[in-house]
Amino acid sequence: MGRLKGLTAIVTGGGSGFGKGIVEAFAREGASVVVTDINGESAEAVAAEQRASGASAQAMEVDVADPAGLAAAVARCESQFGGLDVMVANAGIGQRPGTMLETSLETLRTHFEINALGAFNSCQAALPALRKRDAASILITVSGIALAPRPQLYGYGMSKAAAMYLMKALAVELAPERIRVNGLFPAVGDTPMLAEFSGGERSAEADDRFVQGLPLGRFITPEDVGQAAVFLSSPVEAGAFTGCALPVDAGRCI
Ligand SMILES: NC(=O)c1ccc[n+]([C@@H]2O[C@H](COP(=O)([O-])OP(=O)(O)OC[C@H]3O[C@@H](n4cnc5c(N)ncnc54)[C@H](O)[C@@H]3O)[C@@H](O)[C@H]2O)c1
């Protein structure tokens, strides 16, 4: 408890799955959080749950494809909580598998718009505020697919590889200012996104196949990702970590 005490954060895509797990872990460790999501109702539900347990949490409906919405979230975090220490660029969309010939340019563009450019927009909006703080950092939820590609997920995989590039390049750019930039690289998660990777609907057979590809024999949970996010965002525990691609993947990328 208290590992992020006094820090403030924005979590994009915080209304569900891994983002919700990150919000919960941050709040438990004493951070004040602005929960943003394109789904304003789910963001508000997550923030309300945290407020009910005594944490400081606000919600905002923000599409990561909209730089003005992200700037408003940063302004809200500064006015409500006195500044912004951690930007968690977590929002993303999954994909139904398809071969190269089944993949349209529109699919690729949509994935780049949210998974790659959305992360870029989130970092860009946060940077002026982060520069005012002493222990600032950025965390991007990438994916194990950027480290170990899988077939038939071209839009998702290519956009996540771009997000990994963003994480590493920004880590180098901001290192002289002591702003750390790191990435979480989860494998298959037990979140609503899994239905997309399963072709539209989860099934016991598809779940079994996914789990068999994970050496520890279990899905990644929002709690797993939340714990890893707390570690990388703590200036005490992870002060020497920047440009770090941390697999949270039950051994998938070994
Ligand atoms: N679930 C997995 O297997 C898995 C594996 C590796 C990485 N990831 C990544 O983890 C992150 C979270 O995914 P999840 O599994 O929790 O999925 P999820 O679908 O449960 O949550 C994603 C959240 O992002 C929000 N979102 C979608 N588009 C948005 C937009 N344009 N602007 C703002 N918010 C938007 C959704 O409303 C949702 O609340 C994503 O970046 C995803 O790519 C997921």
The ligand as an ORCA input file, in Angstrom:
! r2SCAN-3c Opt
* xyz 0 1
  N      -6.647     -8.769    -23.948
  C      -5.523     -9.167    -24.505
  O      -5.349    -10.346    -24.820
  C      -4.413     -8.177    -24.718
  C      -3.124     -8.674    -24.942
  C      -2.077     -7.776    -25.125
  C      -2.324     -6.424    -25.086
  N      -3.588     -5.971    -24.873
  C      -3.781     -4.527    -24.864
  O      -4.239     -4.123    -23.601
  C      -4.979     -2.897    -23.729
  C      -6.296     -3.053    -23.017
  O      -7.029     -4.090    -23.648
  P      -8.071     -5.024    -22.858
  O      -7.699     -6.413    -23.119
  O      -8.206     -4.531    -21.482
  O      -9.390     -4.754    -23.710
  P     -10.821     -4.162    -23.315
  O     -11.592     -4.213    -24.569
  O     -11.340     -4.839    -22.092
  O     -10.519     -2.656    -22.910
  C     -10.155     -1.692    -23.862
  C     -10.764     -0.372    -23.426
  O     -10.309      0.626    -24.360
  C     -11.448      1.417    -24.686
  N     -11.244      2.029    -26.013
  C     -11.349      1.447    -27.232
  N     -11.145      2.344    -28.192
  C     -10.906      3.524    -27.565
  C     -10.652      4.840    -28.021
  N     -10.604      5.128    -29.333
  N     -10.448      5.817    -27.111
  C     -10.523      5.550    -25.788
  N     -10.792      4.335    -25.297
  C     -10.978      3.328    -26.187
  C     -12.627      0.475    -24.667
  O     -13.867      1.173    -24.540
  C     -12.294     -0.388    -23.470
  O     -12.820      0.156    -22.283
  C      -5.109     -2.648    -25.224
  O      -4.136     -1.724    -25.653
  C      -4.842     -4.027    -25.818
  O      -4.398     -3.959    -27.135
  C      -4.632     -6.822    -24.681
*
